[in-house]
Amino acid sequence: MSVSSMTGFGRGEAHGRGIKVVAELSVVNRKQFDCHVSLPRELASLEARVHELLHAAIRRGHVKGSVDVAATASGATAGLDVDLALARKRVAALRQVAQKLNLPDDLTISKLLDWHDVVKVATPLQDADKLQPLVEQAVRAALANVEVMRRREGLALAKDLTARFGRLQKLAAAIRQRAPQVVKAYRKTLAARLAVIHNGAKPEPQLLARELALFADRCDISEELTRLESHFAQAAGLLTGKESCGRTLDFLCQEFFREINTIGSKANDAKIARLVVAFKSELEAVREQAQNIE
């Protein structure tokens, strides 16, 4: 299944060298690929590599996220910058609240490590290359979780689009069935009008045939209906193929609109006009859904 939603969220972690790297990513709709991921200043040299990893996995959409570094329990005393004054103040405040609310005092060093404004991991610039494997591991893990969410939503989108294309095909079939009746109805109308003009006399067969031929040529929609069927086949292939299809579906919707607009302008029939309006309404919903697909 090639359908993948453009929206998703993922979180990934990597541990090593006494630190923990956490990557969080969110993706929302956008026609082109756009990326903004914040990294610690010390890891700024890895920004290009992170963008490369993201673009390889995500073809279009706005990616926003962060990469953070924190100490693990095993690295709590290695390369840390601890704000002792802030730590004492916060611990005292929390214990005071716990005492007033009759809560257990369960503060530990592990909890202290979660306060990134109190405990900061020293990651000197010269260590950025050593941390790159951990950063890449965390980003890949976050991307994997993003992909799971995007695939799950993609299945729902594919199911919805398949149903909508089915309804469009039924409308197109109803238009095809109605099309031959348009000339027959016009023949009766034209004969009645000519009879009025000629004071009840039957119109000349050659005149009637010529007018009917001209009308049939002007309202012939067989080519447009054939192209619609071709578009339906292409849409079905996209929804079941292996390649990303969002951009192609978006362009295909434009072709659908072009053909149905031509049908509406050529058919010259009230029943077909109503079917065209229903087709356009459903097609607009398809176009909106297609814009959610990568």
TORVEXTOR-990513 format. One record per residue: residue in one letter; x, y, z of N, C-alpha, C, O in turn. Coordinates in steps of 0.2 Angstrom, whole numbers, plus 5000, padded with zeros to 4 digits. Each point is the difference from the previous one (the first is absolute). Layout:
aXYZXYZXYZXYZ ...
END
This chain:
m500449945000499650065000500450065000500550015004 s499450044991500550065000499750065003500350045001 v499149955002499750065003500350015007499949955004 s500450114997500250025007499850075001500150044996 s499649975010499850065002500650055001500649975001 m499350094998500650055001500150025008500550035001 t499049955003500050025007500249955004499949944999 g500550075006500249955005500550035005500250055000 f499949915005500450025006500449945002499849945000 g500850075002500549945002500550035005500250055000 r500049905005500550025005500549945000499849944999 g500850075001500549955000500650025005500150065001 e500249895002500550015005500649954998499949954997 a500750085005500649965000500450015006500050065002 h500349895000500450005007500749984998500249964996 g500350075008500749994999500450055003499850065000 r500949935001500450055003499850045006500250055001 g499449915003499750045006499550054998499850045005 i499949964989499550054999499449974996500149944998 k499450105002499449974996499850064995499950065002 v500049924992499850044994499349994999499849944998 v499850115002499349994998499850054994500150065000 a499649914995499750034994499350005000499749945001 e500050114998499350014999499850034993500350064999 l499349914997499850034994499350004999499649965002 s500150104995499350004998500050024992500450054998 v499149934999500050014992499350024999499549975002 v500450094994499350024998500050024993500649994997 n498850025000500050004993500450064997500050065003 r500349934992500350064996500249974993500249944999 k499750104996500149974993500749984999500149964996 q500450085007500749994999500349975006499650015006 f501049974994500349985006500350065004500350044996 d499649965010500250065004500249975007499649965003 c501050064999500249975007500350055004500450054998 h499449955009500350045005500149955006499549995004 v501149994998500149965006500650045004500550014997 s499350005009500550045004500449945004499849955002 l500950074998500549965003500450045005500050065000 p500249915006500550045004500550034996500349984995 r499950085008500550044996500749964999500350014995 e499949955010500649964999499949944994500549984998 l498950015000499949954995499850034993499749974996 a500450105004499850034994500349984993499750004995 s500949975006500349974994499749944997500149984995 l499449995009499649944998499450024996499649954998 e500250115002499450024997499949984993499449974998 a501150044998499949984993499949924999499649984996 r500749985009499949934999499349985003499749964997 v500150075008499349995002499550024994499549964999 h500650094998499550024994500149954995499549984997 e501150005002500049944994499649945002499749974996 l500450015010499649945002499350015000499649964997 l500150105005499350014999499850014993499449974999 h500950064997499850014993500049934996499649994996 a500949975006500049934997499449965002499849964996 a499950055009499449975002499350034999499549974999 i500550105001499450044999500150044993500450045000 r499249954996500050034993499750075000500350054997 r499249965006499750075001499650005007499849955003 g500150114999499750025006500550045005500650014998 h499150025007500450055004500249965006499549975004 v501150024997500349965006500250055005500450044998 k499449955008500250045006500249955005499749955002 g500950075002500249955005500650035004500250064999 s500049895005500650025004500449945002499849955000 v500850065001500549955003500350035006500350055000 d499649915006500250025006500549955003500049944999 v500550095005500549955004499950015007500050055003 a500049895000499950005008500549955003500149954996 a500050055010500549955003499549945002499550015002 t500849944998499749945002500349995007500450035003 a499249925001500249995007500849985000500350025005 s499949944990500749975001500550064998500650005002 g499150054995500550064998499850065004500250064998 a499549935008499850065004500650045003499950065001 t500749914999500550045003500550024995500650035001 a499349954992500550014995499850064996499549994996 g500950065003499950054996499350045001499750024995 l500149995011499450045002500150065003500550025003 d499150034995500050075003499350005004499550014997 v500649995010499450005004499950065004500550035003 d498950004996499850065004499849985007499449995001 l501150015003499849985007499550045003499649985004 a500550094996499550045003499349994998499550005004 l500449994989499349994997499849935002499450005002 a501049954999499849945002499850005007499549975002 r500950065003499850005007499350045000499649985004 k500350074993499450045000499449964998499550005003 r500649964991499449974997499949945005499449985001 v501149985001499949945005499650035006499549965002 a500750095001499750035006499350014999499549995004 a500350054990499350024999499649934999499450005002 l500949954994499649944999499849965006499549985001 r501050025004499949975006499550035004499749975004 q500350104996499650045004499249984997499649995004 v500450014990499349984997499849935002499449995002 a501149964998499849945001499849995008499649965001 q500750085003499949995007499350035001499649975004 k500250094993499350035001499549954997499450005002 l500749974992499549964997500149925003499649964997 n500850035007500149935003500149954995499749954999 l500850074997500349964994500749975002500350035004 p499849914993500749975002500550044997500050034994 d500649975009500650044998500449954995500449965003 d499550044991500349954996500550034995500249974995 l500150095007500550034996500649965000500349985005 t500050014989500649964999500550044995499850054997 i500849925002500550034996499750004992500150044996 s499549905003499849994993499550064999500050024994 k499650005011499550064998500450064999499850044996 l500749975008500450064999500350004993500150064997 l500149895000500349994993499450024995500250024994 d499249985007499550024996499950084999499750024996 w500650015009499950085000500650024996500650015003 h499350004991500550024995500350075002500550024998 d499150025005500250075002500550005006500350055002 v499749895002500449995006500649964998500650025002 v499349934994500649964998500150004993499549984996 k501050045002500250014993500649954998500550005004 v499549974991500549954998500550054996499850034995 a500849965006500650044997500149964994500349945000 t499650084994500149974993500450054996499850034996 p500949975006500450054996500049994993499849944997 l500350114999499950004993500549954997499849964995 q500850025008500449954997499749935001500349954997 d499250045007499749945001499449994995499749945000 a500150104996499450004996500149944995499549964999 d501150034998500149944996499949935004499749954997 k500550055009499949945004499349995002499749945000 l499950115000499349995002499549994994499449995000 q500950024994499649994994499649944999499550004998 p500949945004499649944999499449995005499549984998 l500550055008499550005004499450054998499449985000 v500850084997499550044997499749974994499350005000 e501049974996499749964994499649955002499449994997 q500849975008499649955003499350025003499549974998 a500550095005499450035003499650024995499449995000 v500950054995499650024994499649954996499550004998 r500949945001499749954996499449975004499549984997 a500650015010499549975004499450045000499449984999 a500750095001499450055000499749994993499450004999 l501050004995499749994994499649944999499550004997 a500749945006499749945000499350015003499549974997 n500450065008499450015004499550054996499449994999 v500950064997499750044996499749964994499450014998 e501049954999499749964995499549955002499549994996 v500549985010499549965002499350045000499549974998 m500550095005499450045000499850024993499450004999 r501050024997499950024993499749944996499550014996 r500749935005499849954996499349985003499549984996 r500450025011499349995002499550044998499449984998 e500850095002499550054997499949994993499550014997 g501049974999500049994993499549944998499750014995 l500349945009499549954999499350035000499649984996 a500250065009499450035001499850044994499550014997 l501050035001499950054994499949964993499650014996 a500849935004499949964994499349974999499750004995 k500049985011499449975000499550054999499549994996 d500550075006499650064999500050024993499550014997 l501149995000500050024993499849954995499650024995 t500549925007499749944996499250014999499749994995 a500050025011499350015000499850064996499550004997 r500850055004499850064996500150004993499650024996 f501049945002500049994992499549954998499850014994 g500049955010499449954998499450044999499649994995 r500250065009499450054999500150044994499550014996 l501150015003500150044994499949964993499750024995 q500549915006499949964994499349994999499849994994 k499850005011499349994999499750074997499549994996 l500750075006499750064997500250004993499650024995 a501049965003500350004993499549954996499950014994 a500049935009499649954996499350034999499749994995 a500050055010499350034999500050054995499650014996 i501050035003500150054995500049964993499750024995 r500749935005500049964993499449974998499850004994 q499849985011499349974999499650054997499549994996 r500550075007499550054998500250034993499650034997 a501149975001500250044994499649994994499850044996 p500149895002499649994994499350035000499750014995 q500050005011499350025000500050084999499550024998 v501150015002500050074999499850024993499550044999 v500749924996499950024993499349984998499650034997 k500149915006499349984999499550055003499550024997 a500750015009499650055003500050074996499550034999 y501149984998500050064996499749994993499750054998 r500249895000499749994993499250025001499850034996 k500049955010499350015001499850085001499650024997 t500950015007499950075001500150044993499650044999 l500949944997500150034994499450004995499850044997 a500049895003499449994995499450045002499750034996 a500249985011499450045002500150074999499650044997 r501049995003500250074999499950014992499750054999 l500549914997500050014993499349994998499850044995 a499849925008499350004998499650065002499650024996 v500650015009499750075002500250054995499650044998 i501049965000500350054995499649994993499850054997 h500149895002499749984993499249995001499749964996 n500050075009499350005001499749925000499549994997 g500949975006499749935001500349954995499849945001 a500550094994500249954995500649965002500450035004 k499749914994500649965001500650034997500050024995 p500649995009500650034998500349954994499949945001 e500550094995500349964995500549955004500450025004 p499649924994500549955003500750024999500449995005 q499850044990500750024999500250065005500649995003 l499050054997500150065005500049975007500550025004 l499149944998500049975007500649965001500350005005 a499949964990500649965001500650045000500549985004 r499650074992500550055001500150035007500550005002 e499050035000500050035007500149955005500450025005 l499449924995500149955005500749984999500449995006 a499950004988500749985000500550065003500549985004 l499350084995500450065003500049995007500550015004 f498949984999499950005007500349945003500450015005 a499649934992500349945003500850015000500349985004 d499950064991500850015000500250055005500549995004 r499050064998500250055005500049975007500450025004 c499149934997499949975007500349935001499949975005 d500550014990500349945000500650005006500450045000 i499549925005500449995006500449945000500249985006 s499849984989500249935000500850005002500249965004 e500150094993500850005001500150025007500549975003 e499150085000500150025007499949945005500449995005 l499149974993499849945005500549954999500249975005 t500150024989500649954999500650025004500349965004 r499850114996500650025004499949995008500449995003 l499050034999499849995007500149925002500349995005 e499549974991500249935001500749985001500249965004 s500250074991500750005001500350025006500449975003 h499350094999500250035007499949965006500449995004 f499049984996499849955005500549945001500249985005 a500050004989500449945000500750025003500349965003 q499950104995500750035002499950015008500549985004 a499050044998499950025008500049935003500350005006 a499449954992500049935003500749985001500249975005 g500250044989500749975000500450045005500449975003 l499550094998500450045005499849985007500550005004 l498949994997499849985007500249935002500149995006 t500149974989500249935002500849994998500249955001 g500150104996500750004998500550005006499850005006 k500850004992500550005005500450075001500450015005 e499450044991500350065000499650065003499449995001 s500950065002499650055003499650034994500250014995 c499250015007499550024995499650065002499650024996 g500650025009499650065002500050054994499550034998 r501149995000500150054995499649984994499750044996 t500449905002499749974993499350015001499650014995 l500149975011499350005001499750074999499550014998 d500950045005499850075000499950024992499650034998 f500949954998500050024993499449964997499750034995 l500249915006499549964997499350035002499650004995 c500350035011499450035001499950064996499450024998 q501150025000499950054995499849984993499650034997 e500649915001499849974994499349985000499650014996 f500249965010499349995001499550064999499550004997 f500750055007499750074999499950024993499550034998 r501049974999500050024993499549964995499650034997 e500449915004499649964996499250015002499650004996 i500350005011499350015002499750074998499550004999 n501050055001499850064998499850014993499550034998 t500949934998499850004993499349964999499650024996 i500349935007499449965000499450055002499550004996 g500650045009499550045002499850054995499450024999 s501150014998499950054995499749984993499750034996 k500549905002499849984994499349965000499750004995 a500149975011499549955000499350044998499649974997 n500350095006499450034998499449965002499549994997 d500549995010499549965002499950015008500550005003 a498950014999499950015007500249955005500350015005 k499549924993500249955004500849995001500249985005 i500150024989500750005000500350055004500549995003 a499250074997500350065003500049985008500450025004 r499049954998500049985007500549955002500350005006 l499849954990500549955001500750035000500549985004 v499750074992500650045000500150035006500650005003 v498950045000500150035006500149955006500550025004 a499249934996500249955005500749974999500349995005 f499950004989500649974999500650055002500549985003 k499450094996500450055002500150005008500550015002 s498949995001500050005007500449945003500450015005 e499549934993500449945002500750014998500549985004 l499750044990500750014998500350055004500649995002 e499150065001500350055004500249975007500650015002 a499049945000500249975006500649954999500450005004 v499649974990500649964998500650045000500649985002 r499450084995500650044999500250025007500650015001 e499050015004500250025007500349945003500550015004 q499349934995500349945003500749994997500549985003 a499550034990500749994997500550045003500649985000 q499250085002500550055002500349985007500550035003 n499249925000500349975007500449944999500349975004 i499850014989500549944999500650034997500150044997 e500549925006500650024998500149984992500650024998 
END
